[in-house]
Amino acid sequence: MVTIEGRHFSIPQICGSGQCFRLDAVSEDIYELFAGGRYLKIRAARDGDVGGKTILYCTEEEYKEFWEHYFDLDSSYSGYIGKIDGQDAYLKEAAAFGSGIRILRQDIWEMIVTFILSQQNNIPRIKGMIRAISERYGQKKTTPDGRDYYDFPTAGSLAAATEEELRVLKLGYRSRYICQTAGMIADGEIDLAALEKMDYPEARSELMRLPGIGGKVADCICLFALHHLDAFPVDTHINKVLAEEYKDGFPFERYRGCAGVMQQYIFYYDLKGGRT
């Protein structure tokens, strides 16, 4: 068991920030997470209590080996918040509202599939689709208390699926993109290991070679898997805020190296109705 105190770390906020779709609340403050072939039970600090205690039910060794890096707990988010322009009232409010959000370091293949599925979709439906393909094509494992769960399917297992089989799982038109993308990666046409070593512009361009991946989806993958913090995905929420609050353009130069963190504060604030 590992206890994390403060450090701008809120599991409820991360869960609601639209970056991770295999993190779920199972009771008022208990969450379950499936990532990297692992299972983690979490007792979360109360939403908004950035000074509270978060308990990760894992060994210290597992924490150091995987979860500390996964949750980006070796980065200073107070430092990112400290860069916010004192005259930018909107961004200051957004960062205060979502100050427990961290940019997770998630698996690149899982994020490719996840954000293809995210197009014209909502969070509950995305979660349902990911659960369906994991149960159908992922490897079965067991939690410490004896319950079954499923790894995210490999590229090879999804490449072997037909478009019709995926449509049965209610993936809709995205089924074709998943089949084609899985095939390209399983065949080595896109090298995930090489992708992880590329800089942001190169990785973004390479990702857009995959079927169904445009600029916004590529930016999501760059931010939430490759941890390129200059990636700034623009969806309807972000577009609205940019039009209302940043008519002269968002100050990307000021936030070089952490623009993606600011994007998450803005997205979460607008999504959750932080300003009425």
Secondary structure, DSSP 8 states (H G I E B T S, - for coil): -EEEESSS--HHHHHTTTS-SSEEESSSSEEEEEETTEEEEEE---TT-TTSEEEE-S-HHHIIIIIHHHTTTTS-HHHHHHTS-TT-HHHHHHHHHTTT-------HHHHHHHHHHTTT--HHHHHHHHHHHHHHHS-EEE-TTS-EEE----HHHHHTS-HHHHHHTT-TTHHHHHHHHHHHHHTTSS-HHHHTTS-HHHHHHHHTTSTT--HHHHHHHHHHTS--TT-----HHHHHHHHHH-TT---TTTTTTTHHHHHHHHHHHHHTT---
